[in-house]
Amino acid sequence: MSTHSVLKWLWLIYSVQISFGSFVYPSLILAYLGQGARLVVNRADVLPNVFYLTIPGRHNGPLFWVQYIFAILAMLITSQAMITATFSLV
């Protein structure tokens, strides 16, 4: 393996670490803290359907559908990643 290819792999690893530490992790923490705050404030109203009722704004509003679409896209990406990981193990 040449030095160039080793440096390319190291840059890939560092860029993933930087993007995870600066974007993904803070976004996840804010999302979970927001859902937790909504559960603390409106426990009786939100508890029957925690996933959909913690979306801010009114039900069936524009923000609801935007987040719904992003959740579907995230599920598709995750399922493809699981399929790829499974076949790479086989």
Stockholm file with secondary structure:
# STOCKHOLM 1.0

chainA/1-90         MSTHSVLKWLWLIYSVQISFGSFVYPSLILAYLGQGARLVVNRADVLPNVFYLTIPGRHNGPLFWVQYIFAILAMLITSQAMITATFSLV
#=GR chainA/1-90 SS CCHHHHHHHHHHHHHHHHHIIIIIHHHHHHHHHHHHHHHHHSHHHHGGGHHHHTSSSSTTSHHHHHHHHHHHHHHHHHHHHHHHHHHHHC
#=GC SS_cons        CCHHHHHHHHHHHHHHHHHIIIIIHHHHHHHHHHHHHHHHHSHHHHGGGHHHHTSSSSTTSHHHHHHHHHHHHHHHHHHHHHHHHHHHHC
//
